[in-house]
Amino acid sequence: MKALIFSKEDTASMNVLNKFKENYDLIKEGECCNNTFYKLERFHLFILNEKMVHSENIDEIIKNVSKTEYEDFIFVSKHRSEAGIKCLTVHPFGNYGEADLGGKRREIVSVNPVLLTGSLLKLNELNTIKDFSINFEVTHHGPFISGRGFFIEIGSSENEYKNDEAGKILMNAIMDMNETGDDIIAVGIGGGHYAPRFTSLALSRKISFGHMAPKYHAKDIDEEMLKKMINRSNAKYIIMEKKDLNSAERKRLNDIISTLHGLELLDPDSLEPRY
């Protein structure tokens, strides 16, 4: 069973929830967080009154109320961007540095890379809106939960949040999401917020990504944090965007990687094509 989490504070979230209500017969299961929660096939759907990024330990609250164990917690949300990029995205969550937008300082949440990447692939397959891009985002913001989870989002303005087609695409991607098959599991360091290199690799090669750290957080990736990225992604490989890191940063990270037994720095050119 998987938990889908929506928020009344989030226009995109309500758009997708309404698509579920319009297209499926949701079964009322009970009350949680002062709202009805529903069952639909392999999902429970929960509705929050607060912003999702500040819903700390919501997984424990949900489990206690529903008396159910969940494999994954999937937060259905809006994505905000000052650049106004129209996009459908998925991303792990947590903080490499300070907890400026929920969660805990220097804590990242476990993620299932093969489901995260499978969701990216499904969004790419279903997308019919030609001016919307499909992207990973790097790991960022809260909340903190003990279980596994990720965000799936519509960006980046009210026009997109309310877009009917975008809401349907997210609904269908959630219903049809599957784990990738025999992918290599990796974490990534480098690149920008939308992880263009990691997105491109996941769409074209047999690799699933867990936690990804952008170049502007490279300074925060010490041995402790790299271990968290690896362990909370269940990864054995790492890909670095070397051109985004200066020589001193690359050497520092390579020195850390060399001390972590069982972790391999991967050459992207060695990856098998996905199709």
ChimeraX attribute file (.defattr): number of C-alpha atoms within 10 A of each C-alpha:
attribute: neighborCount
match mode: 1-to-1
recipient: residues
	/A:1	15
	/A:2	17
	/A:3	24
	/A:4	22
	/A:5	23
	/A:6	26
	/A:7	22
	/A:8	15
	/A:9	15
	/A:10	20
	/A:11	20
	/A:12	31
	/A:13	26
	/A:14	21
	/A:15	25
	/A:16	28
	/A:17	24
	/A:18	16
	/A:19	18
	/A:20	20
	/A:21	10
	/A:22	10
	/A:23	10
	/A:24	10
	/A:25	11
	/A:26	16
	/A:27	14
	/A:28	13
	/A:29	14
	/A:30	12
	/A:31	15
	/A:32	18
	/A:33	15
	/A:34	9
	/A:35	12
	/A:36	15
	/A:37	22
	/A:38	20
	/A:39	18
	/A:40	16
	/A:41	10
	/A:42	9
	/A:43	18
	/A:44	23
	/A:45	21
	/A:46	21
	/A:47	23
	/A:48	20
	/A:49	14
	/A:50	14
	/A:51	15
	/A:52	25
	/A:53	18
	/A:54	15
	/A:55	19
	/A:56	17
	/A:57	14
	/A:58	20
	/A:59	22
	/A:60	14
	/A:61	14
	/A:62	22
	/A:63	14
	/A:64	12
	/A:65	12
	/A:66	15
	/A:67	9
	/A:68	13
	/A:69	15
	/A:70	17
	/A:71	13
	/A:72	20
	/A:73	23
	/A:74	22
	/A:75	22
	/A:76	27
	/A:77	28
	/A:78	26
	/A:79	24
	/A:80	16
	/A:81	12
	/A:82	7
	/A:83	8
	/A:84	12
	/A:85	16
	/A:86	22
	/A:87	22
	/A:88	28
	/A:89	25
	/A:90	27
	/A:91	29
	/A:92	29
	/A:93	28
	/A:94	29
	/A:95	25
	/A:96	25
	/A:97	18
	/A:98	14
	/A:99	18
	/A:100	12
	/A:101	14
	/A:102	20
	/A:103	25
	/A:104	21
	/A:105	16
	/A:106	16
	/A:107	21
	/A:108	28
	/A:109	26
	/A:110	26
	/A:111	25
	/A:112	24
	/A:113	29
	/A:114	22
	/A:115	21
	/A:116	27
	/A:117	27
	/A:118	23
	/A:119	25
	/A:120	25
	/A:121	22
	/A:122	21
	/A:123	27
	/A:124	18
	/A:125	12
	/A:126	13
	/A:127	20
	/A:128	12
	/A:129	13
	/A:130	7
	/A:131	10
	/A:132	17
	/A:133	15
	/A:134	24
	/A:135	26
	/A:136	27
	/A:137	27
	/A:138	26
	/A:139	26
	/A:140	26
	/A:141	25
	/A:142	25
	/A:143	24
	/A:144	26
	/A:145	22
	/A:146	13
	/A:147	17
	/A:148	19
	/A:149	27
	/A:150	24
	/A:151	22
	/A:152	25
	/A:153	26
	/A:154	31
	/A:155	23
	/A:156	20
	/A:157	20
	/A:158	14
	/A:159	12
	/A:160	23
	/A:161	25
	/A:162	18
	/A:163	14
	/A:164	15
	/A:165	16
	/A:166	25
	/A:167	25
	/A:168	20
	/A:169	23
	/A:170	29
	/A:171	21
	/A:172	17
	/A:173	22
	/A:174	18
	/A:175	15
	/A:176	12
	/A:177	18
	/A:178	16
	/A:179	16
	/A:180	18
	/A:181	12
	/A:182	10
	/A:183	19
	/A:184	18
	/A:185	21
	/A:186	26
	/A:187	26
	/A:188	23
	/A:189	26
	/A:190	24
	/A:191	23
	/A:192	17
	/A:193	17
	/A:194	19
	/A:195	23
	/A:196	17
	/A:197	19
	/A:198	28
	/A:199	20
	/A:200	13
	/A:201	18
	/A:202	22
	/A:203	21
	/A:204	15
	/A:205	19
	/A:206	18
	/A:207	26
	/A:208	29
	/A:209	32
	/A:210	29
	/A:211	32
	/A:212	30
	/A:213	26
	/A:214	23
	/A:215	22
	/A:216	14
	/A:217	15
	/A:218	18
	/A:219	14
	/A:220	16
	/A:221	20
	/A:222	15
	/A:223	15
	/A:224	11
	/A:225	16
	/A:226	22
	/A:227	17
	/A:228	19
	/A:229	28
	/A:230	21
	/A:231	15
	/A:232	19
	/A:233	26
	/A:234	19
	/A:235	23
	/A:236	17
	/A:237	20
	/A:238	24
	/A:239	19
	/A:240	25
	/A:241	18
	/A:242	14
	/A:243	11
	/A:244	17
	/A:245	19
	/A:246	10
	/A:247	11
	/A:248	9
	/A:249	15
	/A:250	17
	/A:251	12
	/A:252	13
	/A:253	20
	/A:254	13
	/A:255	12
	/A:256	16
	/A:257	20
	/A:258	12
	/A:259	10
	/A:260	12
	/A:261	8
	/A:262	10
	/A:263	16
	/A:264	15
	/A:265	16
	/A:266	14
	/A:267	11
	/A:268	16
	/A:269	9
	/A:270	8
	/A:271	15
	/A:272	13
	/A:273	13
	/A:274	12
	/A:275	7
